[in-house]
Amino acid sequence: MPKTHEETLALIRTLLAIADGGSPHEAERDLARTRAERLMLRHSIDEAGVRMTREQAHEPVRTDTDIVGSWAMDRFDLRAAVYRAFGCRSVRARRHGAPLTHIAFGFAADMSMAAVLADSLEPQLLLEMAAHGGSPGDKRAFAAGFTAVVEQRLSAFYAEVLTEAEADGTSSALVVAARDARVDEAVALAFPSLRRATRRLSGNGYAAGTAAGARADIAVSGRKVQRADVRALGA
């Protein structure tokens, strides 16, 4: 693995170029895509560790995204699951007469990857829900199943990257734990009286939703990550 910040970013860009059609061989493109995904996440963790070691000020950031249109709660749940898999936290807010807002807290690199992926998964969910059909209750259950499996897949990928980092002798697990604590502190500071709510769902679409979540495209690099997003890995 490259040792310097510049070497890592150069390799990520090269891999993304290969995955985006730089090779005529599908297997090579898929391998490059997987390696880019792992490097992007690993780099995010390692860079955070460097900052903490140097005791440099680097605090979680916040983004507010309005969710306009139909199935807003189901789309919020999906976005929250994606952000959670990347170590971010979500808060739901709705002011009178205003659309539902997804408020996210996390470190810049994680937020960048989560945003790209959430933006790609929302239309996938909506298309799958429309194809599934059924009653509104069936569709909400479908969305819940889709979201649950997508989060499981993303969390498993994150865990694999951490395991590889630990095998290389880095203290990534400790870094992630420290970052989680700082993100939680940021949420508590912004929303000291936050209450948790649980949705009750009915309908017969959950199993079909899990099947759709299992085939959903969860690759960040497949979303044509812009150079600004890659640079954010070192933010």
C-alpha positions in Angstrom: 0.0 0.0 0.0 1.3 3.5 -0.8 2.8 5.3 2.2 2.3 8.9 1.5 -0.9 11.0 1.0 0.0 11.9 -2.5 0.8 8.3 -3.5 -2.5 7.0 -2.1 -4.5 9.6 -4.0 -2.6 8.9 -7.2 -3.4 5.2 -6.9 -7.0 5.9 -6.1 -7.3 8.0 -9.2 -5.6 5.4 -11.4 -7.9 2.6 -10.1 -11.0 4.8 -10.7 -9.8 5.5 -14.2 -9.4 1.7 -14.9 -12.8 0.9 -13.3 -14.4 3.6 -15.4 -13.5 1.9 -18.7 -9.7 2.2 -18.7 -9.4 -1.5 -19.3 -11.1 -3.6 -21.9 -11.3 -6.5 -19.5 -14.4 -6.6 -17.2 -12.6 -8.7 -14.5 -9.8 -6.1 -14.4 -12.3 -3.2 -14.1 -14.2 -5.0 -11.3 -10.9 -5.6 -9.4 -9.8 -2.0 -9.8 -13.2 -0.8 -8.6 -13.0 -3.0 -5.5 -9.5 -1.9 -4.7 -10.4 1.7 -5.1 -13.4 1.3 -2.7 -11.1 -0.3 -0.1 -8.4 2.3 -0.5 -10.8 5.2 -0.2 -12.2 3.9 3.0 -8.9 2.9 4.4 -7.3 6.2 3.5 -10.2 8.0 5.3 -9.4 6.0 8.5 -5.7 6.4 8.3 -5.7 10.1 7.7 -8.0 10.6 10.7 -5.5 8.6 12.8 -2.7 10.9 11.7 -4.6 14.0 12.7 -5.5 12.7 16.1 -1.9 11.6 16.7 -0.8 15.1 15.9 -3.6 16.6 18.0 -4.7 18.7 15.1 -8.1 20.3 15.3 -10.4 18.4 13.0 -14.1 18.2 14.0 -17.1 16.5 12.5 -19.0 18.5 9.9 -22.8 18.8 9.4 -24.9 18.8 6.3 -28.6 19.4 5.9 -30.5 17.8 3.0 -34.2 18.4 2.3 -36.0 15.3 1.1 -38.7 16.5 -1.3 -41.3 14.3 -2.9 -43.0 11.0 -2.2 -41.8 8.3 0.3 -39.8 10.8 2.2 -39.6 8.8 5.4 -38.4 5.7 3.6 -35.8 7.7 1.7 -34.7 9.2 5.0 -34.3 5.8 6.6 -32.2 4.7 3.6 -29.9 7.8 3.8 -29.5 7.3 7.5 -28.5 3.7 7.1 -25.9 4.6 4.4 -24.4 7.3 6.6 -24.5 5.1 9.6 -22.5 2.4 7.8 -19.8 5.0 7.2 -19.6 6.1 10.8 -21.9 9.1 10.5 -25.0 10.0 12.4 -28.4 11.2 11.2 -31.1 13.3 12.7 -34.6 13.8 11.2 -36.1 17.2 11.3 -39.3 18.7 9.9 -40.4 22.2 10.5 -44.1 23.2 10.0 -44.8 23.5 6.3 -41.2 22.5 5.3 -40.0 19.3 3.8 -38.4 16.5 5.8 -34.7 17.3 6.4 -31.9 14.7 6.8 -29.3 16.3 9.1 -26.0 14.4 9.0 -22.9 14.6 11.2 -19.5 13.0 10.4 -16.0 13.4 9.3 -15.6 15.0 5.8 -14.2 12.0 4.0 -16.9 9.7 5.4 -19.6 12.2 4.6 -18.4 12.6 1.0 -18.6 8.9 0.3 -21.9 8.5 2.1 -23.5 11.3 0.2 -22.4 10.0 -3.2 -23.7 6.5 -2.3 -27.0 7.7 -0.8 -27.7 9.8 -3.9 -27.3 6.7 -6.1 -29.3 4.4 -3.9 -32.4 6.6 -3.5 -33.4 6.3 -7.2 -32.6 2.5 -7.1 -35.0 2.1 -4.2 -37.7 4.1 -5.8 -37.5 2.2 -9.1 -37.6 -1.1 -7.2 -40.5 0.0 -5.1 -42.5 1.0 -8.2 -41.7 -2.3 -9.9 -42.8 -4.2 -6.8 -46.1 -2.4 -6.5 -48.7 -3.3 -3.9 -50.3 -1.2 -1.2 -48.6 1.7 0.5 -48.0 -0.6 3.4 -46.4 -3.2 1.2 -44.1 -0.6 -0.4 -43.0 0.7 3.0 -42.2 -2.8 4.1 -40.3 -3.3 0.9 -38.3 -0.2 1.5 -37.5 -1.3 5.0 -36.2 -4.7 3.7 -34.1 -3.0 1.0 -32.6 -0.6 3.5 -31.8 -3.3 6.1 -29.8 -5.4 3.6 -28.0 -2.4 2.1 -26.8 -1.4 5.5 -25.7 -4.9 6.3 -23.7 -5.1 3.1 -22.0 -1.7 3.6 -21.3 -2.5 7.3 -19.7 -5.8 6.3 -17.5 -4.1 3.7 -16.4 -1.5 6.3 -15.6 -4.3 8.8 -13.5 -6.1 6.1 -11.4 -2.9 5.6 -10.9 -2.5 9.3 -9.8 -6.2 9.6 -7.3 -5.7 6.8 -6.0 -2.5 8.5 -5.6 -4.3 11.8 -3.7 -7.1 10.0 -1.3 -4.5 8.7 -0.6 -3.4 12.2 -2.5 -0.1 12.3 -4.8 0.9 15.1 -7.7 1.6 12.9 -10.3 0.2 15.3 -9.1 2.7 18.0 -9.3 5.5 15.5 -12.8 4.6 14.4 -13.9 4.4 18.1 -12.5 7.8 18.8 -14.1 9.3 15.7 -17.5 7.7 16.6 -17.3 9.3 20.1 -16.5 12.7 18.5 -19.4 12.4 16.1 -21.8 11.5 18.9 -20.6 14.5 20.9 -21.3 16.8 17.9 -24.8 15.4 17.6 -25.4 15.8 21.4 -24.2 19.4 21.3 -26.5 20.3 18.4 -29.5 18.4 19.6 -29.2 18.0 23.4 -32.8 16.8 23.8 -32.9 14.4 20.9 -35.6 11.7 21.1 -35.5 8.4 19.2 -38.5 7.3 17.3 -39.4 3.8 16.0 -41.5 3.2 12.9 -44.1 0.5 12.9 -44.5 -1.1 9.5 -47.1 -3.5 8.0 -47.4 -5.1 4.7 -46.0 -8.0 2.7 -43.1 -6.5 0.9 -40.2 -7.0 3.3 -38.8 -10.2 1.8 -38.9 -8.8 -1.7 -37.2 -5.6 -0.5 -34.3 -7.7 1.0 -33.9 -9.4 -2.3 -33.7 -6.0 -4.1 -31.2 -4.7 -1.5 -29.0 -7.7 -2.1 -28.7 -6.9 -5.8 -28.4 -3.1 -5.4 -25.3 -1.4 -6.6 -23.5 -0.2 -3.5 -20.2 0.9 -5.1 -19.0 4.4 -4.5 -16.4 4.3 -7.4 -19.2 3.2 -9.8 -20.9 6.5 -9.2 -18.0 8.4 -11.0 -16.7 10.1 -7.9 -15.5 13.5 -8.8 -12.0 14.8 -8.1 -13.3 17.0 -5.4 -14.7 14.0 -3.6 -11.4 12.2 -3.9 -9.6 15.3 -2.5 -12.0 15.3 0.4 -10.5 12.0 1.5 -7.6 14.0 2.8 -9.6 16.9 4.1 
